[in-house]
Amino acid sequence: MDDPELLVDADGGVLTVTFNRPRQRNAMTWGMYEGLYEACERADADDEIRVLVLKAAGDKAFVAGTDIGQFSEFSSGQDGVAYEEKITRIISRIEDVGVPTVAAIRGFCVGGGLSIASVCDLRIATPSARFGIPIARTLGNCLSMNNYSLLLSHLGPARTLDMLLRARLFTGEEAAAAGFVAELCDEDQLEAVTDGVVTTLLAHAPLSMWAAKEAVRRIRRAAIPDGNDIVTRVFGSEDFHTAVAAFATKQPVAWQGR
């Protein structure tokens, strides 16, 4: 029997979710996304839960995006809109959790993984962490307005465009210098440092922390415009469908801009 793709454990007021597909660099399946949503529901429903922690199995990746195989059935731009709506539903649910959320990150944190990390309240990372959304050189797709907003709120326009246009992966040190990572620690200290951060959060006033989270969330979401026309154009393009077909064989894509 295969191991569960998502592990959820409650202990001492902490609900810990572990992404558990290390051989696939913890790429997210629809089932994992739904399991993450359910874990957020559990965190809010259980009065004993005071902190939600997201971490990953293995040392290669936190989450290396969405499993690309799930794009193979897309046939139109509307499929892209539906996909981004699904992702926004999950990402927004993480952001809505009433208790502090902490992401413990080593290795690749890219694509959907970066969105998951971005919507957590605090990020603890090691120097091996790599943050980015390299879609300009991989699939030629785009993000929802919600996910662009997350990047802008954390990195600002200049760093966001640098990351996206050059398909850059920021190192753990660069992400810490940008303020995206709250604390950078040695590879063998990630669990201990995360535990220390969690211990601090458990000792603080829950309503004060909730108020801070809620205020930041409301301010960010108040400025998000509609972007379905952007998603429809990009996910419906020849470039995207060619890139999805070529991804499995690692063939280069001759981008056409259409």
C-alpha atoms as one frame of an Amber mdcrd trajectory, in Angstrom:
protein
   0.000   0.000   0.000   1.354   3.409  -0.964   2.064   5.967   1.726  -0.469
   8.823   1.994   0.454  11.822  -0.165  -0.435  14.179   2.669   0.156  13.539
   6.351  -1.839  15.468   8.961  -0.980  15.248  12.651  -2.207  17.175  15.703
  -0.037  17.416  18.815   0.219  19.940  21.627  -1.903  22.603  19.971  -0.070
  22.310  16.634  -1.556  20.848  13.466   1.253  19.726  11.145   0.688  19.005
   7.454   3.473  17.150   5.635   3.644  17.003   1.830   4.631  13.392   1.263
   5.613  12.751  -2.367   9.391  13.157  -2.042  10.184  11.152  -5.193   8.034
  13.623  -7.179   9.488  16.601  -5.276   6.123  16.840  -3.524   4.345  18.063
  -6.660   0.705  18.626  -5.752  -2.100  16.388  -6.973  -5.753  17.441  -6.775
  -6.109  15.065  -3.835  -3.274  16.801  -1.975  -4.826  20.205  -2.612  -8.150
  19.008  -1.236  -6.440  17.401   1.750  -4.725  20.703   2.482  -8.088  22.493
   2.324  -9.555  19.963   4.772  -6.598  20.448   7.130  -7.304  24.185   7.168
 -10.944  23.456   7.996  -9.789  21.225  10.839  -7.451  23.923  12.181 -10.340
  26.370  12.444 -12.852  23.862  13.801 -10.664  22.575  16.637 -10.291  25.070
  19.508  -7.213  23.193  20.708  -5.254  24.029  17.541  -3.194  27.210  17.977
  -0.686  26.946  15.097  -0.693  25.329  11.638   2.674  24.117  10.277   3.329
  23.101   6.663   6.443  21.065   5.899   7.666  18.441   3.445   9.091  14.944
   3.352  12.572  14.577   1.899  15.271  17.187   1.410  14.838  18.043  -2.285
  11.677  20.140  -2.237   9.004  21.808  -0.158   6.542  21.683  -3.073   7.641
  21.710  -6.716   4.353  23.071  -8.070   1.312  21.271  -9.390   1.777  17.813
 -10.930   2.163  18.668 -14.636   0.276  15.549 -15.727  -2.921  17.241 -14.590
  -2.592  19.811 -17.391  -2.663  17.211 -20.162  -6.465  17.274 -20.425  -6.712
  21.064 -20.848  -8.247  22.009 -24.206  -9.145  25.680 -23.880  -8.454  28.885
 -22.018 -11.546  28.248 -19.906  -9.833  25.164 -18.488  -7.112  27.505 -17.272
  -9.665  29.778 -15.621 -11.231  26.796 -13.851  -7.797  25.580 -12.730  -6.768
  28.968 -11.344 -10.111  29.225  -9.536  -9.412  25.856  -7.894  -5.945  26.968
  -6.832  -7.236  30.322  -5.546  -9.834  28.457  -3.465  -7.079  26.459  -1.740
  -4.634  29.335  -1.372  -7.348  31.610   0.014  -8.364  28.952   2.516  -4.819
  28.806   3.879  -4.786  32.592   4.147  -8.145  32.521   5.964  -6.985  30.164
   8.722  -7.527  31.951  12.014  -4.341  30.734  13.700  -0.747  31.555  12.691
   0.608  29.484   9.799   4.281  28.556   9.413   6.023  27.024   6.379   9.274
  25.107   6.968  11.146  25.095   3.654  14.186  23.368   2.209  14.850  22.628
  -1.454  12.549  23.688  -4.280   9.589  25.913  -3.416   8.328  26.748  -6.878
   5.107  27.293  -8.813   2.151  26.303  -6.670   4.601  25.594  -3.865   5.633
  29.238  -3.808   1.968  30.266  -3.709   1.397  27.984  -0.722   4.449  29.368
   1.068   3.532  32.963   0.147   0.152  32.723   1.814   1.584  31.403   5.084
   2.238  33.968   7.795   5.864  33.020   8.458   8.459  31.186   6.377  11.495
  29.450   7.887  14.028  28.249   5.312  17.507  26.844   4.766  20.134  28.064
   2.274  19.191  25.155  -0.039  15.713  26.616  -0.553  14.960  27.853  -4.062
  11.988  30.155  -4.600  10.470  30.957  -7.972   7.829  30.500 -10.649   9.832
  29.619 -13.779   6.838  29.292 -16.107   8.357  31.626 -18.714  10.828  28.841
 -19.594   8.763  25.751 -18.731   5.030  25.751 -19.533   4.402  29.272 -20.801
   1.307  29.642 -18.616   0.410  32.406 -16.141  -0.957  32.986 -12.645  -4.233
  34.231 -11.260  -4.517  37.828 -10.113  -4.606  36.497  -6.549  -1.214  34.830
  -6.909   0.334  37.825  -8.668  -0.959  39.922  -5.777   0.745  37.653  -3.251
   4.096  38.040  -4.985   3.723  41.801  -5.240   2.781  42.127  -1.584   5.885
  40.214  -0.487   8.495  41.137  -3.084   7.330  44.381  -4.699   7.042  44.998
  -8.461  10.783  44.965  -9.260  11.616  41.632  -7.616   8.357  40.073  -8.841
   9.109  40.964 -12.455  12.731  39.871 -12.078  11.569  36.490 -10.786   8.922
  36.004 -13.481  10.532  37.506 -16.594  13.919  35.877 -16.116  12.402  32.725
 -14.592  14.798  33.226 -11.700  15.008  31.018  -8.650  15.875  33.081  -5.590
  18.190  31.424  -3.102  17.347  31.121   0.558  19.733  33.980   1.278  18.133
  36.215  -1.372  14.636  35.446  -0.094  15.718  36.285   3.457  17.327  39.551
   2.309  14.051  40.452   0.555  12.143  39.862   3.788  10.199  36.939   2.332
  11.867  34.450   4.672  11.424  35.309   8.352  14.380  33.244   9.489  17.195
  31.478   7.633  18.838  28.543   9.391  21.335  25.756   8.779  20.081  22.658
   6.986  20.168  20.503  10.102  18.425  23.139  12.221  15.195  23.589  10.250
  13.063  21.453  12.540  14.538  22.940  15.724  14.183  26.540  14.543  10.623
  25.882  13.355   9.796  24.375  16.743  11.198  27.487  18.427   9.040  29.767
  16.297   5.971  27.635  17.030   6.705  27.743  20.771   6.769  31.554  20.607
   3.450  31.656  18.763   1.815  29.282  21.236   2.692  31.702  24.044   1.153
  34.783  22.397  -2.376  36.214  22.525  -4.525  34.417  19.930  -6.839  37.365
  19.262  -3.972  39.812  18.772  -2.413  37.484  16.202  -5.763  36.893  14.515
  -6.367  40.646  14.234  -2.972  41.188  12.575  -3.598  38.360  10.104  -7.111
  39.549   9.322  -6.050  43.164   8.740  -3.243  42.195   6.353  -5.547  39.810
   4.478  -8.279  42.422   4.020  -5.870  45.099   2.822  -4.249  42.769   0.261
  -7.483  41.392  -1.139  -9.107  44.805  -1.444  -6.843  45.659  -4.383  -7.177
  42.495  -6.532  -8.698  43.141  -9.991 -10.304  40.565 -12.271  -7.836  38.789
 -14.546  -9.763  35.987 -16.242  -9.083  37.512 -19.665  -5.333  37.127 -19.064
  -5.678  33.522 -17.905  -7.963  32.621 -20.832  -5.556  33.994 -23.413  -2.468
  32.279 -21.980  -3.920  28.860 -21.114  -5.701  28.767 -24.474  -2.520  29.479
 -26.439  -0.641  27.151 -28.779   2.496  27.814 -26.738   0.968  26.396 -23.551
  -0.382  23.234 -25.171   2.902  22.641 -26.999   4.861  23.099 -23.777   2.670
  20.675 -21.803   3.163  18.018 -24.496   6.913  18.639 -24.560   7.395  18.713
 -20.787   7.419  14.954 -20.235  10.097  14.411 -22.876  12.051  17.531 -21.853
  12.029  18.793 -25.413  12.730  22.504 -25.963   9.767  24.654 -26.963   9.958
  27.077 -29.885   7.843  29.845 -28.374   5.543  31.536 -30.889   3.695  34.032
 -28.718   0.325  32.674 -29.775
